[in-house]
Amino acid sequence: MDVRLNKIIVLLCKSIGQRKIYFSEHPIIREGCQELITELQYFLGEAEREKISIGIADNKLVYEGHYLFGPSIMGLQLVEFARLLHCFGFAFTAGINIREVQCLLDLTDHLAHPVNSLQEAEEFLRSRHVENIQLEAHCAHPSSSSDEDQVGQHGGASEGSGELHSPLLVYQALYDVVAKSFCDASLHNSLDINGTQTMSEHLLNSAGPCFSDILQFVEYPDHDSYTVGHSVRVATLAVFVADTLGVEKNQLVDLGTAALLHDVGKGRIPSEIIYKRGKLNDEEFALMRSHPELGAEILLDHRESTPMQIAAAFGHHIRYAGGGYPAFPPWGARSHFVSLLQICDVFEALTAVRPYKPSITPLAAFGIMINDKGAFDPELLFAFISALGIYPPGSQVRLNNGYLATIVASGKEIDKPKVRITHNEVGVEVKEGSVLVLDLAKETKERIEVAELLVGEQACEANAQGLAAS
C-alpha cells in the first residue's frame, strides 16, 4: 500500500471529522485542507496522473480495483460520509484548491438537513463552482470487473446486516464509535451509550479468534488520531485479558464499553492541548488532568451509563496504593475492573507512538510497570503479563530463519509464542491456503525462535504487507 495514499485518506477523514466541530474558515480547517491538497498534488505528480479516485464497496475503501485493508483506521468516516451523500466514492483532479475542499467539507454541516439523492449532493457542489471534486455514482466490486458485480447505482454504500464479519470492520467500527463519542462530548451532545455497548459486544465476539488480527490495525498513521486509537486498543486489551480470566459475558461487554469511553472527558479539552507536541505548561497540565472528572460528569448525565463506566472514566489514573489523580474519595470502593483498565491504559501508552515519544517494546513496558511499586494491583498485573506474554498477539516479529510472522497467542513459555507465518526469508508473501501456524514452544528440533520484535515503522510496513493480502 502506498504510504502517500494512506496519508491522503487519513487527512481526508480527519478533515471530515474536524468540520463537524469547526466552521469552514477556521484555521484548523484551512490548514487541514492545505495539507490534503499538498499530499494530493505530490501523489498525482509522482504517479504522473491527473486524477485519483477512491471508491467504496461493501463498507470498505477501494483503489484501482483492490480493497484498501488498513489504509486508515479512520476510514469509516469516509464510508459514512459517502453513504450520507448517496455516492460510491470520491475523485480528485490536479487543479483542486482549498475553496473546493472546504465546499466538500461543508456538506458535513449541510447534512444537518441530509440530501435526498446523489443528484442533490452534486448540485450543491456545482452551485459553488467545484470542478475538481466528483462524487462517484458507482464502484466496481474488487472481486469482479463485470457490470453485474458493480456495487449499486444509487443509495450509497450498503449498511449490511449489522453483523461485522472481519477484523477490519470491527476495528473501524470501534474507532468510529469512539471518535463520535469524543465529538459529541466536545459539542455537549448526548452520547450513544447503547451504540457503544453494541460495538463492545462485537469486540467480545471477535476477541478470541481474531484478537491478533484486530490489534494489527492499531497503528497510528498520524498523531492526531492517537487519542481515539488509544481507547480502542485499551478496550481490546481489557476484553481479551478479562476473557482469559473467565469473566462473565455481561461484565465483559460492560468492561469493553467502559474502556471505549474511559477518556471521553478529553472531548472537553481543547485540541491544541490534546495534540501539543511540546511540554505542557502548568495551566495546560492541570486542564489535561481534569479529564477523568469531566468524563465521569459526562457519563453521570446519561441514564444508560453503568457504575463501571463512570468509575472507569473517573478512576483510570488513580494508583492502586494511592496517589495519582483525581484524589480518591475516602468513601470510594476499588474495582478490579478499573484496576485492569488502568493497567491496559498504561501499557498502551508506553508501547504506542506519541507526538512526544517513540514506542517501546512490551518487555520494556512490563519492566517499567513491575518496578513502579504501588501503581498497579500486583495480581492483575501478573495475570495481564501472563495473558499477553512478552510478544503480545498482533505483534510483528522476525524469526531466526528470516521469516516474518504475526503473533497469534502467547505460548506455554513466555518467550515462545504461537505465530502465523506471513512472509518467507526473502520477503515473499505466504499465499492463502499455505499459511503456517507454529507453536514455537514445540519447535525444538528446528530451534525456531523469535529473533526480533518489529516496532514503529518496521511494524507498520509488515502490517501493510500482511493486511493488503488478508
C-alpha positions as MATLAB code, in Angstrom:
seq = 'MDVRLNKIIVLLCKSIGQRKIYFSEHPIIREGCQELITELQYFLGEAEREKISIGIADNKLVYEGHYLFGPSIMGLQLVEFARLLHCFGFAFTAGINIREVQCLLDLTDHLAHPVNSLQEAEEFLRSRHVENIQLEAHCAHPSSSSDEDQVGQHGGASEGSGELHSPLLVYQALYDVVAKSFCDASLHNSLDINGTQTMSEHLLNSAGPCFSDILQFVEYPDHDSYTVGHSVRVATLAVFVADTLGVEKNQLVDLGTAALLHDVGKGRIPSEIIYKRGKLNDEEFALMRSHPELGAEILLDHRESTPMQIAAAFGHHIRYAGGGYPAFPPWGARSHFVSLLQICDVFEALTAVRPYKPSITPLAAFGIMINDKGAFDPELLFAFISALGIYPPGSQVRLNNGYLATIVASGKEIDKPKVRITHNEVGVEVKEGSVLVLDLAKETKERIEVAELLVGEQACEANAQGLAAS';
ca = [
       0.000    0.000    0.000;
       1.335    3.408   -0.959;
       2.230    5.440    2.131;
       1.181    8.703    0.480;
      -2.218    7.249   -0.449;
      -2.606    6.219    3.178;
      -1.868    9.779    4.291;
      -4.364   11.236    1.815;
      -7.120    9.059    3.242;
      -6.123    9.901    6.814;
      -6.133   13.643    6.079;
      -9.458   13.471    4.262;
     -11.118   11.539    7.082;
      -9.607   13.810    9.711;
     -10.900   16.883    7.875;
     -14.399   15.409    7.711;
     -14.347   14.833   11.458;
     -12.973   18.296   12.229;
     -15.535   20.041   10.031;
     -18.260   18.629   12.280;
     -16.732   20.691   15.084;
     -15.200   23.794   13.438;
     -16.655   26.302   10.966;
     -15.453   26.314    7.368;
     -12.997   29.225    7.656;
     -11.491   28.090   10.966;
      -7.667   27.964   10.801;
      -7.693   24.251   11.680;
      -9.953   23.524    8.682;
      -7.916   25.661    6.279;
      -4.636   24.107    7.440;
      -6.090   20.619    7.039;
      -7.345   21.435    3.539;
      -3.939   22.764    2.505;
      -2.159   19.690    3.867;
      -4.580   17.429    1.993;
      -4.079   19.348   -1.268;
      -0.298   19.179   -0.888;
      -0.422   15.392   -0.477;
      -2.815   15.034   -3.419;
      -0.508   17.069   -5.653;
       2.550   15.053   -4.604;
       0.677   11.806   -5.235;
      -0.576   12.859   -8.679;
       2.846   14.209   -9.619;
       4.688   11.038   -8.614;
       2.113    8.848  -10.379;
       2.067   11.164  -13.410;
      -1.719   11.300  -13.313;
      -4.400   13.955  -13.463;
      -6.929   12.202  -11.243;
      -7.200    9.966   -8.181;
     -10.393    8.020   -7.381;
     -11.148    6.406   -4.020;
     -14.172    4.117   -4.197;
     -16.326    2.413   -1.598;
     -17.705   -1.117   -1.818;
     -19.071   -3.320    0.969;
     -18.219   -0.606    3.523;
     -14.545   -0.785    2.510;
     -12.300    1.645    0.667;
     -11.272    0.664   -2.867;
      -8.421    1.917   -5.052;
      -7.700    0.681   -8.576;
      -9.838   -2.419   -8.161;
      -8.419   -3.501   -4.804;
      -9.703   -3.199   -1.255;
      -7.574   -0.960    0.945;
      -7.394   -3.122    4.060;
      -5.947   -0.977    6.803;
      -5.126    2.200    4.829;
      -6.648    4.271    7.567;
      -8.091    3.480   10.944;
     -10.306    6.458   10.330;
     -11.686    5.013    7.084;
     -15.216    4.536    8.345;
     -15.584    8.349    8.451;
     -15.235    8.401    4.673;
     -17.544    5.407    4.217;
     -20.248    7.054    6.308;
     -19.803   10.381    4.510;
     -20.308    8.645    1.159;
     -23.409    6.879    2.431;
     -24.965   10.177    3.511;
     -24.175   11.672    0.095;
     -25.639    8.625   -1.717;
     -22.366    8.134   -3.589;
     -19.796    5.356   -4.006;
     -16.571    7.272   -3.822;
     -14.707   10.500   -4.498;
     -12.474   11.635   -7.365;
      -9.966   14.488   -7.116;
      -8.196   16.133  -10.066;
      -4.963   18.067  -10.182;
      -6.410   21.600  -10.127;
      -8.052   21.177   -6.721;
      -7.870   24.153   -4.344;
      -8.666   24.962   -0.711;
     -12.033   26.516   -1.505;
     -13.202   23.356   -3.273;
     -12.177   21.107   -0.393;
     -13.960   23.472    2.007;
     -17.115   23.195   -0.106;
     -16.955   19.395    0.049;
     -16.487   19.538    3.806;
     -19.382   21.996    4.080;
     -21.623   19.069    3.186;
     -20.963   17.668    6.671;
     -22.622   20.794    8.047;
     -25.214   20.829    5.279;
     -26.116   17.264    6.244;
     -27.817   18.547    9.362;
     -30.522   18.584    6.651;
     -29.488   15.482    4.672;
     -29.548   15.451    0.877;
     -32.047   13.069   -0.644;
     -30.052   11.914   -3.650;
     -26.677   11.902   -5.325;
     -28.001   14.466   -7.787;
     -28.832   16.853   -4.954;
     -25.328   16.497   -3.491;
     -23.796   17.093   -6.926;
     -25.936   20.184   -7.404;
     -24.691   21.515   -4.065;
     -21.100   21.295   -5.343;
     -21.924   22.653   -8.805;
     -23.685   25.662   -7.297;
     -20.404   26.510   -5.584;
     -18.389   26.045   -8.787;
     -16.500   22.953   -7.563;
     -14.879   21.484  -10.686;
     -12.062   19.297   -9.334;
     -14.033   17.041   -6.979;
     -16.528   14.491   -8.286;
     -18.881   12.191   -6.407;
     -18.754    8.697   -7.911;
     -22.081    7.119   -8.928;
     -20.804    3.536   -8.646;
     -17.818    1.415   -7.690;
     -16.909   -1.926   -9.240;
     -16.590   -4.767   -6.747;
     -12.896   -5.746   -6.482;
     -13.681   -9.448   -6.856;
     -15.048   -8.951  -10.370;
     -14.873   -6.458  -13.218;
     -18.214   -7.433  -14.721;
     -21.106   -4.982  -14.833;
     -23.235   -7.479  -12.941;
     -20.950   -7.212   -9.926;
     -20.933   -3.436   -9.710;
     -21.968   -2.185   -6.311;
     -25.240   -0.389   -6.955;
     -26.003    2.729   -8.904;
     -27.738    4.669   -6.151;
     -28.452    4.725   -2.435;
     -24.909    4.865   -1.079;
     -22.705    2.184    0.409;
     -24.518   -0.809    1.823;
     -25.128   -0.740    5.525;
     -25.136   -4.521    5.649;
     -26.980   -6.715    8.066;
     -25.464   -5.271   11.204;
     -23.031   -8.142   11.593;
     -19.314   -7.442   11.407;
     -17.528  -10.359    9.814;
     -13.947   -9.135    9.549;
     -11.350   -7.705   11.941;
     -11.089   -4.658    9.674;
     -14.782   -3.809   10.025;
     -14.735   -4.483   13.775;
     -11.769   -2.196   14.257;
     -13.071    0.581   12.013;
     -16.445    0.498   13.752;
     -14.771    0.624   17.180;
     -12.704    3.587   16.056;
     -15.729    5.390   14.673;
     -17.856    4.950   17.794;
     -15.072    6.374   19.984;
     -14.473    9.273   17.579;
     -18.201   10.051   17.624;
     -18.241    9.968   21.439;
     -15.377   12.476   21.572;
     -17.148   14.699   19.051;
     -20.454   14.508   20.959;
     -18.689   15.325   24.221;
     -16.979   18.359   22.688;
     -20.326   19.661   21.379;
     -22.152   18.865   24.658;
     -24.406   16.435   22.790;
     -25.772   13.203   24.249;
     -23.525   10.169   23.873;
     -24.721    6.992   22.165;
     -24.073    4.701   25.125;
     -26.198    1.889   23.704;
     -24.400    2.062   20.351;
     -21.050    1.889   22.141;
     -22.257   -1.144   24.080;
     -23.268   -2.829   20.821;
     -19.745   -2.313   19.491;
     -18.342   -3.750   22.714;
     -20.393   -6.882   22.024;
     -18.880   -7.111   18.531;
     -15.432   -6.748   20.087;
     -16.166   -9.540   22.563;
     -17.301  -11.831   19.761;
     -14.005  -11.206   17.964;
     -11.610  -11.003   20.912;
     -10.828  -14.719   20.967;
     -10.366  -15.914   17.380;
      -9.495  -12.545   15.797;
      -7.722  -10.736   18.628;
      -4.316  -10.706   16.956;
      -5.851   -9.540   13.670;
      -7.701   -6.647   15.313;
      -4.574   -5.457   17.101;
      -2.701   -5.268   13.788;
      -4.933   -2.366   12.811;
      -3.945   -0.386   15.883;
      -1.054    1.527   14.356;
      -1.321    5.285   14.324;
      -0.832    6.652   10.801;
      -0.805   10.186   12.217;
      -0.519   11.568   15.701;
      -3.859   13.364   15.579;
      -5.707   10.033   15.761;
      -3.824    8.539   18.682;
      -6.254    9.645   21.408;
      -9.140    7.758   19.804;
      -6.962    4.798   18.802;
      -5.708    4.596   22.383;
      -9.236    3.956   23.696;
      -9.819    1.245   21.093;
      -6.623   -0.585   21.960;
      -7.246   -0.292   25.710;
     -10.701   -1.793   25.176;
      -9.289   -4.636   23.066;
      -6.615   -5.443   25.642;
      -9.031   -5.249   28.587;
     -11.646   -7.515   26.997;
      -9.040  -10.040   25.872;
      -7.331  -10.300   29.272;
     -10.611  -10.363   31.214;
     -11.890  -13.100   28.910;
      -8.826  -15.234   29.664;
      -9.628  -14.760   33.376;
     -13.112  -16.227   32.923;
     -15.136  -13.045   33.431;
     -18.828  -13.426   32.560;
     -20.055  -12.126   29.207;
     -22.282   -9.331   30.523;
     -19.392   -7.973   32.576;
     -17.046   -8.243   29.589;
     -19.437   -6.166   27.491;
     -19.678   -3.567   30.266;
     -15.881   -3.533   30.608;
     -15.416   -3.042   26.871;
     -17.918   -0.184   26.858;
     -16.216    1.396   29.873;
     -12.834    1.161   28.164;
     -14.105    2.692   24.916;
     -15.484    5.634   26.915;
     -12.840    5.946   29.642;
     -11.180    9.006   28.040;
     -14.363   10.703   26.840;
     -13.587   13.656   29.126;
     -10.791   14.590   26.704;
     -13.536   15.671   24.326;
     -13.892   18.730   26.566;
     -10.141   19.521   26.488;
      -9.029   21.964   23.735;
      -7.441   20.103   20.817;
      -4.378   22.343   20.905;
      -3.633   20.907   24.358;
      -4.509   17.299   23.485;
      -2.198   17.275   20.462;
       0.523   19.629   21.660;
       3.916   18.212   20.671;
       5.904   20.104   23.281;
       5.733   20.028   27.059;
       2.509   21.281   28.633;
       2.768   24.310   30.904;
       1.315   24.160   34.413;
      -2.077   25.532   33.379;
      -2.363   23.162   30.407;
      -1.260   20.206   32.521;
      -3.890   20.989   35.161;
      -6.554   21.161   32.470;
      -5.418   17.846   30.975;
      -5.551   16.218   34.423;
      -9.192   17.249   34.717;
     -10.351   14.839   32.008;
     -11.220   11.943   34.395;
     -13.622   14.116   36.375;
     -15.033   15.628   33.183;
     -15.585   12.134   31.784;
     -17.372   10.956   34.919;
     -19.583   14.061   34.868;
     -20.476   13.466   31.210;
     -21.438    9.846   31.890;
     -23.383   10.757   35.030;
     -25.654   12.828   32.789;
     -26.694    9.676   30.907;
     -29.193    7.224   32.373;
     -27.742    4.420   30.238;
     -24.309    4.703   31.874;
     -23.350    1.951   34.308;
     -21.402    2.290   37.572;
     -18.425    0.533   35.937;
     -18.342    3.020   33.060;
     -18.484    6.018   35.395;
     -15.862    4.506   37.716;
     -13.548    3.770   34.769;
     -13.727    7.351   33.497;
     -13.080    8.714   36.988;
     -10.501    6.250   38.274;
      -8.207    5.146   35.434;
      -5.380    7.446   36.609;
      -5.634    6.553   40.307;
      -2.786    4.368   41.564;
      -3.508    1.067   43.306;
      -1.780    2.049   46.568;
      -2.960    5.652   46.455;
      -1.950    8.758   44.607;
      -2.473    9.683   41.005;
      -5.433   11.843   40.047;
      -8.087   12.841   40.856;
      -7.958   12.333   44.632;
      -9.567    9.035   45.600;
     -12.555    9.774   47.860;
     -12.434    8.168   51.337;
     -15.826    6.563   50.750;
     -14.800    5.100   47.388;
     -14.635    1.350   46.731;
     -11.910   -0.055   44.449;
     -12.920   -2.109   41.431;
     -10.881   -4.943   39.932;
     -12.224   -3.961   36.513;
     -10.992   -0.384   36.816;
      -7.653   -1.689   38.101;
      -7.353   -3.888   34.994;
      -8.299   -0.993   32.748;
      -5.624    1.145   34.440;
      -3.004   -1.497   33.630;
      -4.136   -1.652   29.986;
      -4.143    2.152   29.815;
      -0.535    2.491   30.999;
       0.743   -0.443   28.917;
      -0.805    1.005   25.762;
       0.612    4.459   26.498;
       4.114    3.030   26.988;
       4.139    0.828   23.881;
       2.490    3.240   21.427;
       3.966    6.126   19.462;
       3.045    9.563   20.741;
       3.767   13.057   19.386;
       6.258   13.460   22.225;
       7.862    9.982   22.370;
       8.665    6.819   20.388;
       7.239    3.414   21.248;
       8.993    0.908   23.499;
       8.825   -2.883   23.464;
       6.257   -4.750   25.570;
       9.092   -6.320   27.581;
      10.473   -2.877   28.435;
       6.971   -1.700   29.360;
       6.497   -4.692   31.679;
       9.790   -3.834   33.377;
       8.721   -0.241   33.983;
       5.353   -1.302   35.332;
       6.736   -4.010   37.629;
       9.271   -1.571   39.082;
       6.630    1.110   39.719;
       5.769   -0.118   43.193;
       2.245    0.617   44.350;
       0.997    1.693   40.926;
      -0.889   -1.471   39.984;
      -2.780   -4.363   41.522;
       0.071   -6.955   41.609;
      -2.172   -9.971   40.980;
      -3.850   -8.348   37.996;
      -0.518   -7.162   36.603;
       0.803  -10.732   36.764;
      -2.362  -12.003   35.036;
      -2.004   -9.311   32.370;
       1.617  -10.219   31.617;
       0.788  -13.937   31.582;
      -2.092  -13.418   29.135;
      -0.062  -11.309   26.689;
       3.428  -12.747   27.024;
       6.453  -10.674   26.037;
       5.237  -10.796   22.431;
       1.558   -9.750   22.605;
      -0.888  -11.064   19.980;
      -0.885   -8.873   16.891;
       2.838   -8.077   17.196;
       5.023   -8.438   14.119;
       8.256  -10.436   14.515;
      11.182  -11.733   12.517;
      12.154  -15.334   13.253;
      15.732  -16.631   13.381;
      15.201  -18.328    9.998;
      14.399  -14.940    8.422;
      10.648  -15.490    8.136;
       8.195  -12.721    9.114;
       5.311  -13.704   11.352;
       2.386  -12.348   13.350;
       1.949  -13.388   16.983;
      -1.297  -15.349   17.299;
      -1.240  -16.146   21.031;
       1.092  -16.451   23.971;
       2.592  -19.909   24.470;
       3.310  -22.141   27.422;
       6.684  -20.438   27.681;
       6.632  -16.641   27.878;
       9.272  -16.171   25.159;
       7.883  -18.852   22.807;
       4.526  -17.748   21.435;
       2.331  -19.171   18.710;
       2.947  -17.413   15.386;
       1.416  -17.226   11.911;
       3.996  -17.040    9.114;
       3.299  -14.138    6.721;
       6.490  -13.898    4.576;
       9.382  -16.216    3.823;
      13.078  -15.437    4.351;
      13.331  -13.384    1.136;
      10.200  -11.370    1.834;
       7.803  -13.247   -0.430;
       4.289  -13.315    0.972;
       2.918  -16.686    2.054;
      -0.159  -17.252   -0.088;
      -3.572  -18.012    1.291;
      -4.011  -21.747    1.790;
      -0.337  -22.147    2.644;
      -0.445  -20.167    5.889;
       1.529  -21.913    8.589;
       0.850  -21.511   12.310;
       3.689  -22.604   14.593;
       3.835  -23.120   18.319;
       7.443  -22.130   18.981;
       7.435  -23.992   22.291;
       7.109  -27.220   20.272;
       9.656  -26.335   17.578;
      12.567  -27.887   19.466;
      14.180  -29.754   16.573;
      14.468  -26.798   14.210;
      15.093  -24.376   17.131;
      12.866  -21.750   15.545;
      12.523  -18.720   17.798;
      11.794  -15.009   17.714;
      14.896  -13.089   16.670;
      13.435   -9.581   16.546;
      10.263   -7.772   17.541;
       9.326   -5.287   14.808;
       8.218   -1.936   16.188;
       7.469    1.527   14.817;
       7.894    1.868   11.051;
       9.053   -1.744   10.705;
       5.805   -2.969   12.245;
       3.697   -0.610   10.114;
       5.399   -1.884    6.962;
       4.875   -5.506    7.974;
       1.242   -4.793    8.833;
       0.653   -3.115    5.474;
       2.139   -6.088    3.614;
       0.150   -8.630    5.571;
      -3.169   -6.776    5.672;
      -3.131   -5.945    1.976;
      -3.490   -9.634    1.262;
      -5.906  -10.522    4.062;
];
